[in-house]
Amino acid sequence: MITITSNPIDTSSVIESVSNANAGATLLFLGTTREFTGEKQTTSLSYECYEEMAVAKLNELRDTAMNQWPLTGCAIVHR
C-alpha cells in the first residue's frame, strides 16, 4: 500500500494491510507537527506534491526497505 491522501489516515487499516502471522512485530511511525519550533508557533500547514513523482519515490523507499531487511510487508501512507 502506497498512498498519498488529504484525508485523515486510518491507522488501523494501514496496520491491518501489513499484518502477518510470520512477522515478529508491526511498527507504525506516526509523525505529528509540533506546536512550537523554538519560539515560532505553527499555525497551519499546507502540502503540495507532484503525486506521480511522490508515489514513485515512496515505492522506491519501500523497495529499498524490502530488499534491505526481511520484511513481510510495508505500507506507506502520507497525508
N, C-alpha and C positions, 0 to 999 in steps of 0.2 A: 504494500500500500504506500504509494507516494501521492500526497495530496497537498494542494495549496487551497486554502479556504478563507472566506471572510466571515464565516460563521463560527460560533463557539465550537471548540473541539470536544467531541465526545470521547473522553479518555478511556472509558470502559470499552468502547468499540475498538479503539486502537489496540488496547491490551489484548482483547479477545482475538484480534486478527493475527497476532503473533504467538498466542498461547500454544504450547506444545508439550505433551507429556514427557518428551525426551529432553526438555530443557530444564536446567537446574535453577533458573531464575528468569524473571521478566523484569526488565528495567524500563522505567518511564522517566524521561527528563522533561520537566515542565518549566520552561523559562517564564519568568514574570518580569514586569517592569517596576523598577524601584521608584518610589515617590520622589526621592531627592538624590541627586548626584552632586556631592559637595553641598553647596548652598543653592544650587539651581533646582527648582521644582519642575517635575514632569507634569504637564497639564493635559497633554494629548499626544497621540502617536498616529502617524499615517504610514502606510506601507504600499509601495507600488512595485510591480515587477513585470518583467517580460516573462510571462508564465511559461512559455515553451522552453526558454533557456533555463529558468529556475528549476523546472521539473527535471530537465536533463542533468543539471548539476546535482540535484538531490538523488537521482538514480545513480550517478557516478559515486557519490558518497556512500550510498547503500552497497553498491557493488564492491567498493574498496573494503568496507567493513566485513561483508560476507566472505571475501577472499582472504582477509587477514585473520579472522577468528572463526571457530567452528559454530557459527550461529545457526539456529534452526529457523529464524525468521527475522525480519527487520521492517519496521513501518516508520515512515517519516511524514508527519503532518505539520504544516506551517500555516500560521494564521497571520 
